[in-house]
Amino acid sequence: MRALALIDGEHYPDVVCDALAALPYEVVGAVLLGGTEKLRGGEPDYGVPLWDALGDALEQVDVDVVVDLSDEPVVGPRRRFRLASRALAAGLPYVGADFRLDPVAFAPLDVPALAVIGSGKRVGKTAVAGHVARLLARSRRVVVVAMGRGGPQDPVVTEASPVLEDLLALSRAGRHAASDYLEDAALAGVTTVGARRCGGGLAGRPFFSNVEDAARLAASLGPDLVLLEGSGAAVPPVEARRRILVAGGHQDAETVAGYLGAYRLLLSDLVVLTMCEEPLARPAQVDAVRTAIAEVDPRLPVVATVLRPRPVEPVAGRRVAYFSTAPPAVHDRLRDHLEEEHGAEVVLLSGALANRDALRKELASAEAGRAEAFLVEIKAAAIDVVAETASGRGVPVVFADNEVRPLAGEPALDDLVVGLADAVAAEGVAA
């Protein structure tokens, strides 16, 4: 294997040369990351071509692995993760004295694919994926492949727009009836293929998944484009020509761009920042996330957005109980939106879909008893608890989508998405 070594001037050159010779690789170059304490003037001779930056070296030399022989104080943990991210984004393992990091292994797919990945759970990734699917389905045949922690044992095709009775039947059969692929099918109105995954590595590779099989099943349906949707911070292990990263404007900047978050940024062609509003995220916090992203890739487009509930059928003039996963800090804003833009009277606003005990207490409350309809996000316990309760009481259920709204002055999200899809189509199938 051909190796590129990362070295520093805090080691004597003869020590570094002996270490290079002892490596079980053919070392074809080195990157001098800094440090001068052990250098005696002039450029030291390490016996291999030398670069000052990892990115420049990777563009000029063909290697199979990046080996890190550097150490503190030249390379601390933060810089090391940034270096690792650049190596992984180039498709190379990053190896050190007591660690090895591998990039996500992307299985080939014989149809063009676009991926939507996330920086974590509950950042609005499915809302963005649904928005992308609806937008692109206007002019293309789109099939979504969504993986989740509660996905099916074998990949399952769901035709567009399943109704409540379909989801209740799945739930009563013991299935997770609010999995992302079902949410996509119901709210985006496109055919989906459901998959499952367990675990996620630092770089986002699932420990176990059937996503590759699901992607092949999707390809067999004859789509113009397969939309691959990640799960939490896990990345679909299937090749895509372009990727959209969904991150929260309320997240810590180091979560988005530090550690191996930088790897996800380097894989991506567009960042959609969600929840960019107070009190979730103050302007200074959103700016900090933008700055951190620009440090990794200053050319990466970023669009700041907010999420707003959109009932899939009219709720004007009705008393509704709204069930969501939204944090309490934005409940008043969501209530105002539903009342002012959709004409509903919100008698209960719950963010407890992911907490079944709290959810059942709210369903037993007097406020829920006043509701003429339950407005529900398709997440977590939406079907097995909320919809089942509504069915038992004879209360209608209305599904709620999460609309992605760019802030004033932001780049045109839809134009950027269509541009990515056009590029995917022009380039054809990933090699």
C-alpha positions as CSV (number, residue, x, y, z in Angstrom):
1,M,0.0,0.0,0.0
2,R,1.2,3.5,-0.9
3,A,1.2,5.8,2.1
4,L,1.3,9.5,2.7
5,A,2.8,10.3,6.1
6,L,1.9,13.2,8.4
7,I,5.0,14.4,10.3
8,D,6.2,17.4,12.4
9,G,9.3,19.3,13.3
10,E,9.0,18.4,17.0
11,H,10.7,15.1,16.2
12,Y,14.3,14.9,15.0
13,P,14.4,14.1,11.3
14,D,16.5,11.0,11.8
15,V,13.8,9.6,14.2
16,V,11.1,10.3,11.6
17,C,13.2,8.7,8.9
18,D,13.6,5.5,10.9
19,A,9.8,5.5,11.6
20,L,9.0,5.9,7.9
21,A,11.3,3.0,7.1
22,A,9.7,0.8,9.7
23,L,6.1,1.4,8.4
24,P,4.5,-1.6,6.6
25,Y,3.8,0.7,3.7
26,E,5.5,2.2,0.7
27,V,5.8,5.8,1.9
28,V,5.7,8.0,-1.2
29,G,5.4,11.4,0.4
30,A,5.0,13.3,3.7
31,V,3.2,16.4,4.9
32,L,5.2,18.6,7.3
33,L,2.5,19.9,9.6
34,G,4.6,22.4,11.6
35,G,6.9,22.6,14.5
36,T,10.6,23.7,14.4
37,E,12.1,22.7,17.7
38,K,14.1,19.7,16.4
39,L,14.9,21.2,13.0
40,R,18.3,22.8,12.6
41,G,17.6,25.2,9.7
42,G,16.8,24.6,6.1
43,E,14.4,22.1,4.7
44,P,15.1,18.7,6.3
45,D,15.5,15.7,4.0
46,Y,13.1,12.9,4.9
47,G,13.9,10.9,1.7
48,V,10.4,11.5,0.2
49,P,8.7,14.4,-1.4
50,L,7.4,17.0,1.1
51,W,4.2,19.1,1.2
52,D,3.0,21.8,3.6
53,A,-0.7,20.9,3.4
54,L,-2.6,17.6,3.3
55,G,-5.0,18.8,0.7
56,D,-2.2,19.8,-1.7
57,A,-0.5,16.4,-1.2
58,L,-3.7,14.4,-1.9
59,E,-4.2,16.3,-5.1
60,Q,-0.7,15.5,-6.4
61,V,0.1,12.0,-5.2
62,D,-1.9,8.7,-5.5
63,V,-1.9,6.9,-2.2
64,D,-3.9,4.2,-0.4
65,V,-3.6,5.3,3.2
66,V,-2.7,8.4,5.3
67,V,-0.4,7.6,8.3
68,D,-0.2,10.0,11.2
69,L,3.3,10.2,12.8
70,S,2.7,13.6,14.3
71,D,1.9,14.5,17.9
72,E,1.2,17.2,20.4
73,P,1.8,20.2,20.5
74,V,1.8,20.5,16.7
75,V,-1.3,18.4,16.2
76,G,-3.9,18.4,19.0
77,P,-7.2,16.5,19.0
78,R,-9.2,19.1,17.1
79,R,-6.7,19.4,14.3
80,R,-6.3,15.7,14.1
81,F,-10.0,15.2,13.5
82,R,-9.9,17.8,10.8
83,L,-7.0,16.0,9.1
84,A,-8.8,12.7,9.5
85,S,-11.9,14.2,7.9
86,R,-9.9,15.3,4.9
87,A,-8.3,11.9,4.5
88,L,-11.7,10.1,4.8
89,A,-13.3,12.5,2.4
90,A,-10.7,11.5,-0.1
91,G,-11.7,7.9,0.4
92,L,-8.6,7.0,2.4
93,P,-8.1,5.3,5.8
94,Y,-6.5,7.4,8.4
95,V,-4.1,5.4,10.6
96,G,-2.3,6.4,13.8
97,A,-0.3,4.7,16.6
98,D,-3.4,3.4,18.4
99,F,-6.3,4.1,16.0
100,R,-7.6,3.6,12.5
101,L,-10.5,5.5,11.0
102,D,-12.1,4.3,7.7
103,P,-14.3,6.2,5.3
104,V,-17.9,5.0,4.8
105,A,-17.7,2.3,2.1
106,F,-20.3,3.4,-0.6
107,A,-21.8,0.6,-2.6
108,P,-22.3,1.3,-6.3
109,L,-25.8,2.0,-7.6
110,D,-26.8,1.7,-11.3
111,V,-29.1,4.7,-11.2
112,P,-28.3,8.4,-10.4
113,A,-28.6,9.1,-6.7
114,L,-28.8,12.2,-4.4
115,A,-28.4,11.8,-0.6
116,V,-29.8,13.8,2.4
117,I,-27.7,13.2,5.5
118,G,-27.9,14.7,9.0
119,S,-25.6,16.1,11.7
120,G,-27.7,14.3,14.3
121,K,-31.2,13.3,15.4
122,R,-34.1,15.7,15.4
123,V,-32.5,18.3,13.2
124,G,-35.3,18.2,10.5
125,K,-33.6,15.8,8.1
126,T,-36.8,14.1,7.1
127,A,-38.6,17.4,6.6
128,V,-35.8,18.5,4.3
129,A,-35.8,15.1,2.5
130,G,-39.5,15.4,2.0
131,H,-39.2,18.9,0.7
132,V,-36.5,17.7,-1.8
133,A,-38.6,14.7,-2.9
134,R,-41.7,16.8,-3.5
135,L,-39.8,19.4,-5.4
136,L,-37.9,17.0,-7.7
137,A,-40.9,14.8,-8.2
138,R,-42.5,17.6,-10.2
139,S,-40.3,16.8,-13.2
140,R,-38.7,13.4,-12.3
141,R,-39.7,10.0,-11.1
142,V,-38.2,9.9,-7.6
143,V,-37.9,6.9,-5.3
144,V,-36.8,7.6,-1.7
145,V,-34.7,5.1,0.2
146,A,-35.0,5.9,4.0
147,M,-33.1,4.0,6.7
148,G,-34.1,4.1,10.3
149,R,-33.6,2.5,13.7
150,G,-37.1,1.1,13.4
151,G,-37.0,0.2,9.7
152,P,-38.3,-3.2,8.3
153,Q,-36.3,-6.4,8.5
154,D,-36.4,-6.7,4.7
155,P,-36.6,-3.7,2.4
156,V,-40.2,-2.8,1.8
157,V,-41.7,-0.7,-1.0
158,T,-44.5,1.7,0.0
159,E,-46.5,3.4,-2.7
160,A,-47.1,7.1,-2.5
161,S,-49.5,8.5,0.1
162,P,-50.5,5.7,2.5
163,V,-53.5,6.7,4.6
164,L,-54.1,6.5,8.3
165,E,-55.7,3.1,8.1
166,D,-52.7,1.7,6.3
167,L,-50.4,2.9,9.1
168,L,-52.6,1.7,11.9
169,A,-52.6,-1.8,10.2
170,L,-48.8,-1.8,10.2
171,S,-48.7,-0.7,13.9
172,R,-51.2,-3.4,14.9
173,A,-49.1,-6.0,13.1
174,G,-46.2,-5.0,15.3
175,R,-44.3,-2.7,12.9
176,H,-43.0,0.7,13.5
177,A,-45.6,2.7,11.6
178,A,-44.0,6.1,11.9
179,S,-40.7,5.2,10.4
180,D,-39.1,7.8,8.1
181,Y,-39.9,5.9,4.9
182,L,-43.6,5.9,5.8
183,E,-43.5,9.6,6.7
184,D,-41.9,10.3,3.3
185,A,-44.5,8.3,1.5
186,A,-47.4,9.8,3.3
187,L,-46.2,13.5,3.2
188,A,-44.0,13.8,0.1
189,G,-46.4,11.6,-2.0
190,V,-43.6,9.5,-3.6
191,T,-42.8,5.9,-3.6
192,T,-40.4,4.9,-0.8
193,V,-38.3,1.9,0.1
194,G,-37.8,1.3,3.9
195,A,-34.6,0.0,5.3
196,R,-33.1,-0.4,8.8
197,R,-29.8,0.2,10.5
198,C,-28.2,-0.4,13.9
199,G,-25.4,1.7,15.3
200,G,-23.3,4.4,13.7
201,G,-19.6,4.9,13.6
202,L,-17.7,8.2,14.1
203,A,-17.7,8.7,10.4
204,G,-21.4,7.7,10.0
205,R,-21.1,4.2,8.8
206,P,-23.9,2.0,10.1
207,F,-22.7,-1.0,12.1
208,F,-25.5,-3.0,10.4
209,S,-27.9,-2.1,7.7
210,N,-29.9,-3.5,4.7
211,V,-29.7,-0.1,2.9
212,E,-27.7,-1.5,0.0
213,D,-30.4,-4.1,-0.7
214,A,-33.0,-1.4,-0.4
215,A,-31.2,0.9,-2.9
216,R,-31.0,-2.0,-5.4
217,L,-34.7,-2.6,-4.9
218,A,-35.4,1.1,-5.5
219,A,-33.2,1.1,-8.7
220,S,-35.3,-1.9,-10.0
221,L,-38.4,0.4,-10.0
222,G,-37.0,2.4,-12.8
223,P,-36.6,5.9,-11.2
224,D,-34.9,8.9,-12.8
225,L,-33.4,9.6,-9.4
226,V,-33.0,7.7,-6.1
227,L,-33.1,9.9,-3.0
228,L,-31.1,8.4,-0.2
229,E,-32.1,9.5,3.3
230,G,-29.8,9.1,6.2
231,S,-30.7,8.3,9.8
232,G,-29.5,10.6,12.6
233,A,-25.8,11.2,11.9
234,A,-25.5,7.8,10.1
235,V,-24.8,8.1,6.3
236,P,-26.4,5.8,3.8
237,P,-23.6,3.4,2.6
238,V,-24.6,3.8,-1.0
239,E,-22.9,6.0,-3.6
240,A,-24.5,9.3,-4.4
241,R,-23.2,12.0,-6.8
242,R,-24.4,14.8,-4.6
243,R,-25.3,15.1,-0.9
244,I,-27.2,17.6,1.2
245,L,-26.3,17.9,4.9
246,V,-29.0,19.0,7.3
247,A,-27.7,20.5,10.5
248,G,-29.4,22.5,13.3
249,G,-28.6,26.2,13.7
250,H,-29.1,25.5,17.4
251,Q,-26.4,22.9,17.5
252,D,-22.9,23.5,18.9
253,A,-20.6,24.5,16.1
254,E,-18.1,21.8,17.1
255,T,-20.8,19.2,16.7
256,V,-21.5,20.3,13.1
257,A,-17.9,21.0,12.0
258,G,-15.7,19.4,14.6
259,Y,-14.7,15.8,15.2
260,L,-15.8,13.9,12.1
261,G,-18.6,16.4,11.4
262,A,-16.1,17.9,9.1
263,Y,-16.0,14.7,7.1
264,R,-19.8,15.0,6.6
265,L,-19.3,18.6,5.4
266,L,-16.6,17.6,3.0
267,L,-18.9,14.9,1.5
268,S,-21.7,17.4,1.0
269,D,-22.6,20.0,-1.7
270,L,-25.2,22.0,0.3
271,V,-25.9,22.6,4.0
272,V,-29.5,23.3,5.1
273,L,-29.4,24.8,8.6
274,T,-32.8,24.3,10.4
275,M,-34.3,25.9,13.5
276,C,-32.4,29.2,13.0
277,E,-34.7,31.2,15.2
278,E,-34.8,32.4,18.8
279,P,-35.0,31.1,21.4
280,L,-33.6,27.9,20.0
281,A,-30.7,29.6,18.3
282,R,-29.6,33.2,18.7
283,P,-28.2,34.9,15.7
284,A,-24.7,34.7,17.2
285,Q,-25.0,31.0,17.5
286,V,-26.1,30.6,13.9
287,D,-23.2,32.8,12.8
288,A,-20.8,30.6,14.8
289,V,-22.1,27.5,13.0
290,R,-21.7,29.2,9.6
291,T,-18.2,30.3,10.5
292,A,-17.3,26.8,11.5
293,I,-18.6,25.4,8.2
294,A,-16.7,27.9,6.2
295,E,-13.5,26.9,8.0
296,V,-13.9,23.4,6.7
297,D,-15.1,24.4,3.2
298,P,-15.6,28.1,2.4
299,R,-17.3,27.3,-1.0
300,L,-20.0,25.1,0.6
301,P,-23.4,26.8,0.2
302,V,-25.4,27.3,3.4
303,V,-29.1,28.1,3.7
304,A,-30.6,29.0,7.0
305,T,-34.2,28.0,7.5
306,V,-37.0,27.5,10.0
307,L,-39.6,24.7,10.2
308,R,-43.4,25.3,10.4
309,P,-46.2,22.7,10.7
310,R,-48.4,22.3,7.6
311,P,-51.6,20.3,8.0
312,V,-52.1,18.1,4.9
313,E,-55.8,19.0,5.0
314,P,-57.7,22.1,6.2
315,V,-58.1,22.6,10.0
316,A,-59.6,26.1,9.9
317,G,-62.3,26.6,12.4
318,R,-61.5,23.4,14.3
319,R,-60.2,22.8,17.8
320,V,-57.0,20.7,17.4
321,A,-54.5,19.0,19.6
322,Y,-51.1,19.2,17.9
323,F,-48.7,16.4,18.7
324,S,-45.0,16.9,17.6
325,T,-41.4,16.4,18.7
326,A,-40.8,20.2,18.8
327,P,-39.0,21.5,21.9
328,P,-41.1,23.6,24.4
329,A,-39.1,26.7,23.5
330,V,-40.9,27.0,20.2
331,H,-44.4,25.8,21.2
332,D,-45.9,29.3,21.4
333,R,-44.5,30.2,17.9
334,L,-46.0,27.0,16.4
335,R,-49.3,27.6,18.1
336,D,-49.4,31.1,16.7
337,H,-48.5,29.8,13.2
338,L,-51.3,27.2,13.2
339,E,-53.8,29.7,14.4
340,E,-52.8,32.6,12.2
341,E,-52.0,30.8,9.0
342,H,-54.2,27.8,9.2
343,G,-57.1,29.1,11.2
344,A,-57.1,26.4,13.9
345,E,-57.8,26.8,17.6
346,V,-55.0,24.9,19.3
347,V,-56.3,23.5,22.6
348,L,-53.2,21.4,23.3
349,L,-49.6,21.6,21.9
350,S,-47.5,18.6,22.7
351,G,-43.8,17.9,22.0
352,A,-43.9,14.5,23.7
353,L,-44.2,12.1,20.7
354,A,-40.9,10.6,21.7
355,N,-42.0,10.1,25.4
356,R,-44.8,7.7,25.6
357,D,-45.5,8.1,29.3
358,A,-45.8,11.9,29.0
359,L,-47.8,11.5,25.8
360,R,-50.4,9.3,27.4
361,K,-50.8,11.8,30.3
362,E,-51.5,14.6,27.8
363,L,-53.9,12.4,25.8
364,A,-55.8,11.9,29.1
365,S,-56.0,15.6,29.8
366,A,-59.0,17.8,29.6
367,E,-57.4,19.8,26.8
368,A,-57.1,16.8,24.6
369,G,-60.7,15.9,25.4
370,R,-61.8,19.2,23.9
371,A,-60.1,18.6,20.5
372,E,-62.2,18.0,17.4
373,A,-59.2,16.7,15.6
374,F,-55.7,15.4,16.4
375,L,-53.0,17.1,14.3
376,V,-50.0,14.7,14.3
377,E,-46.4,14.6,13.0
378,I,-45.6,11.1,11.7
379,K,-42.9,10.3,14.2
380,A,-42.1,8.2,17.2
381,A,-45.4,7.2,18.9
382,A,-47.7,9.1,16.5
383,I,-49.5,6.0,15.3
384,D,-49.3,3.4,18.0
385,V,-50.3,5.9,20.8
386,V,-51.9,9.0,19.3
387,A,-53.7,7.6,16.3
388,E,-54.8,4.5,18.3
389,T,-56.3,6.8,21.0
390,A,-58.0,8.9,18.3
391,S,-59.4,5.8,16.7
392,G,-60.8,4.6,20.0
393,R,-62.5,8.0,20.7
394,G,-63.7,8.6,17.1
395,V,-61.5,11.7,16.8
396,P,-60.3,12.5,13.2
397,V,-56.5,12.5,12.7
398,V,-54.8,15.0,10.4
399,F,-51.2,14.5,9.5
400,A,-48.8,17.4,9.8
401,D,-45.8,18.0,7.6
402,N,-42.9,20.2,8.6
403,E,-42.5,23.0,6.0
404,V,-38.9,24.2,5.3
405,R,-38.8,27.9,5.1
406,P,-35.6,29.8,4.2
407,L,-35.0,33.0,6.2
408,A,-35.2,36.3,4.4
409,G,-32.1,37.1,2.4
410,E,-31.0,33.5,2.2
411,P,-30.0,31.8,-1.1
412,A,-32.9,30.2,-3.0
413,L,-33.1,26.7,-1.6
414,D,-35.2,25.2,-4.4
415,D,-32.9,26.5,-7.1
416,L,-29.9,25.0,-5.3
417,V,-31.6,21.6,-4.9
418,V,-32.7,21.5,-8.6
419,G,-29.2,22.4,-9.6
420,L,-27.8,19.4,-7.6
421,A,-30.3,17.1,-9.2
422,D,-29.5,18.4,-12.7
423,A,-25.8,17.8,-12.0
424,V,-26.5,14.2,-10.8
425,A,-28.5,13.6,-14.0
426,A,-25.8,15.1,-16.2
427,E,-23.0,13.0,-14.6
428,G,-25.0,9.8,-14.8
429,V,-24.3,6.8,-12.6
430,A,-21.6,7.0,-10.0
431,A,-18.6,4.8,-10.7
